[in-house]
């Protein structure tokens, strides 16, 4: 009888603790739509409840292929977003694949499913508890709890963490949807700004700089650049970048087919690379390492069937570009191509107007000299030409001086 009462009291305490935790979760994260803040709060609550030495939270990527470390307690913050696991890979990947929790009381690194990351000190932890985050019967992530010393995870602890995982799954999903909605709104606004920019009366250099600046923000780029094709030399040269790096700005031109950007131009298709520092065809891995560049998406800038350049988007972390991101950058690239062509047409038009006006003034000055000096117009023209060369002034300036002198005489 005494034992039964004791068990009932223990069960009641566990349920009370569970209710307290769920109430705490409900109050702290249910109304929060900032994903990073939600994940941080989840980590803090889990560590507080389990008294864990470390806690890691992985979320499934948009394609449902990889688990990405999004929040943690103890591992270095720079690892957030950089640790990736395929479904089924390691204990974490196994939990996501099987939708089942795993509890290992000691020597967790000896488990056959264990995967060692050299930049994560997971092998220094004895006990390991991993629980799937499930929403509507679909896994969206995994929470890992670790203890440095051996720790027997009892049924109550596992049930509590599983309950927490189910409870926070909805909050995470809401925050992710909100984040996605903000991202799409930002993308639409950026495309709108790019459209307004290309129809403005700005100079080409200013237009290109605005495009790379807005694109870098939209794509979360470490460096975004536009390289234009020099049609005579068949080389790609950097025309604009938002990067302050002098080394990157002075990067040598690329031939068509060279490196990733040159290949994108040659094949007239977008090319994505997960890590340029490990890509054999990438020509400047040392510069990329120095600048902290990892993934690259190069998209050709097309005008109908003609390539005029390429737009590059680099990230500071490994990132698999989605189909949506590729289409988005292609849309920017196409608009940038239109902007470049329109600006060049305007410049050519202005140059033609300038040339016509110069011709009119030279003809007028030639007539004045022929009349005043009583010489053939051909000789008057050569006189203007000679004076232009000797004084290193344009023929229009010489013609204007002749016209002005004639007006002063009269």
Secondary structure, DSSP 8 states (H G I E B T S, - for coil): -HHHHHHHHHHHHHHHHHHHHHHHHHHHHTT---HHHHHHHHHHHHHHHHT-SEEEEEEE-TTSSEEEEEEEESS-GGGTTT-EEETTSHHHHHHHHHT--EEE-S-GGGSTT----TTS-GGG-SEEEEEEEEETTEEEEEEEEEESS-----HHHHHHHHHHHHHHHHHHHHHHHHHHHHHHHHHHHHHHHHHHHHTS---HHHHHHHHHHHHHHHHT-SEEEEEEEETTTTEEEEEEES---HHHHT---EETTSHHHHHHHHHTS-EEES-GGG-TT-S-HHHHHHHT---EEEEEEEETTEEEEEEEEE-SS-----HHHHHHHHHHHHHHHHHHHHHHHHHHHHHHHHHHHHHHHHHHHHHHHHHHHT--HHHHHHHHHHHHHHHT--HHHHHHHHHHHHHHH-
